[in-house]
Amino acid sequence: MVNIVQLASIIRSKNAKPLELTLDIVFKDKEAFEKAKRSQVISEDLIAKLYHIPKERVLCSTWFAPGNAFKVTIARKIMAGDPDDTDVYGAQQHVPLLSIEI
């Protein structure tokens, strides 16, 4: 098993829309990308589990081979900029991804 941090060069989150977050894992190279993809560990089910949300809130995901990346969009719990929002840009929401083991 290897932690995702060893395979990825970028793990980030950001707002996609006021009510959506996009999560990106960009792998160091094609070999790391293929290893992660073949493992079938990263999935919409895993994202739902990591973010403690129903799978229906995982809006879409894709393995993007030209960029050696996995991209997923989830529904935000509250709208960006809401008075209760603690991360208006969605830039701190990638942390659960750091626990992925391939």
Secondary structure, DSSP 8 states (H G I E B T S, - for coil): --BHHHHEEEEEEEEEETTEEEEEEEESSHHHHHHHHHHT--SHHHHHHHTT--GGGEEEEEEEGGGTEEEEEEE-SS-TT-TT-S-TT-TTTTGGGGG-B-
